[in-house]
C-alpha cells in the first residue's frame, strides 16, 4: 500500500496485521481519487473508519486543507499516526480514537463540516447507513460535499434518504458509491 500522487507520492504506508482491517486496494483508491480529483484541493476531509489512514493521507498529499481521521481501534490509531508522520501530513490532520457515532457527535459539537467524507467500515455491518443518517442529521457535510462509501453490498445504501447516488463502480467484490445531498 502506498500514496499514489501528490507531495507524499510513492511513500509506503504501514497497515494493521491480521483480519481486523481491510486496506483499500491501490487500484480502487486510484479510481476513487480520479473521480474526485478536482474536488480535493483545499477541501476538508473526514475519514470515518480510517484503518491505516490511507484515504485521508492520499487526500492530504493531493492538496486537501485538513483531515479528521477516526477509528475506534487503538492499534489503528498507532498506525495512522505513524503513517501521518512518515508522509509529513500530520500537521494537517486530527486523529480521533472513538467509535464512529461518538466521533460524529464530537464533530457536531465542534461545528465541523466536511467537503469529502470517506466511509469504509467493516463489511457485514449497517454502519454505512447509520453513518450517513447521522452525518445528515448533524449537518456535517457541506452543500456540495461528497460521501464516498466502500462496501461489499450495494444494498447497504438506502435510497430513501436525502441523498443521491450519482455514481457507483464495482471492483471485484467491492462497490465504491459516490453520494451527495439532494
Secondary structure as UniProt FT lines:
FT   TURN            7..10
FT   HELIX           26..36
FT   HELIX           37..39
FT   TURN            41..42
FT   STRAND          44..47
FT   TURN            51..52
FT   HELIX           54..61
FT   TURN            62..63
FT   STRAND          66..70
FT   HELIX           74..86
FT   TURN            87..88
FT   HELIX           90..92
FT   STRAND          93..96
FT   HELIX           100..109
FT   TURN            110..111
FT   STRAND          114..119
FT   HELIX           127..137
FT   TURN            138..139
FT   STRAND          141..151
FT   HELIX           154..156
FT   STRAND          163..171
FT   TURN            172..173
FT   STRAND          174..181
//
